[in-house]
Amino acid sequence: MSTSTYGVTGMTCGHCVAAVTEELGRLPGVAHVVVDLAAGGVSTVTVDSTADLDREAVRAAVDEAGYELAPVPA
């Protein structure tokens, strides 16, 4: 099992959490998604999967839900 953490911007409510959780849950190998909502800020999304996820696939799923993957800190 692999665990990855991402920052997501633009989320403000439970509906946002549900949309991101649903889209990420559709990615192959994703077993569990947990969102720590920071309304109006950068929410933390933790994804458990059977293998490492492709960041671009995660970005596309978050985009499909209507939100944006935060840049990776340098």
N, C-alpha and C positions, 0 to 999 in steps of 0.2 A: 504494500500500500504506500502511496506517495501523497504527501500533503503539501499544498501550495497555497500561498497567501497573496492576494491582490488588493490593490486599492481601486475603488470605483467612485467616480464623482457624479453628482447630479441626483442622487437618491434622497428622497425626503420623507418617505412613509412606508407603511407595511405593503402597500401595493407594489412599490418599487422593489422591495425585498423579494416579493413573490415572483415578479417578472424576471429578475436576475437569477434567482434560484432555479426557476423553470428552464430558462435558456441554457444555463451552465449544466443543469442536470441532463440535458439532451446530448451533451458531448460524450463520445465513446469512452467508456471506462470510468466515468464519474460515479462515485458511490454515495457521496454526501456533500452538501453545500451548507455552510453556516455564514450568515451575514451579521456583522456587528454594525448596525446603522448609525451613522453620524450625519444626521439630517443637515443638508446644505454643505457638508464638508466632504472629506474622503472617508467613505465607509470601508471597513475591512471585510474581505470575502475570503473565507478559507474553504478550500476544495480538497476532498479526499478522493483519490482516483487509483486505479489499478496500475497506472504507469504515469510518468511525467507528461504533463499536458503541453501542447504547442501554444506558446503565448499568443500567436496570431489567431488561433482557433478560439482562445478565451476572449481575445479582443473582439472578434466577430460576434460571439455569443452575447457579450455585454452590449455591444452596439445594437444588435437585433432587439434587445430588451429596451433600448432607448437611452442608454447611459454610456459613460466613457471610462475606459480603463485608465487609471492614473499612471503617469510616467514612473518608471523605475528610478528610485533615488540613486544618484551617482556615488 
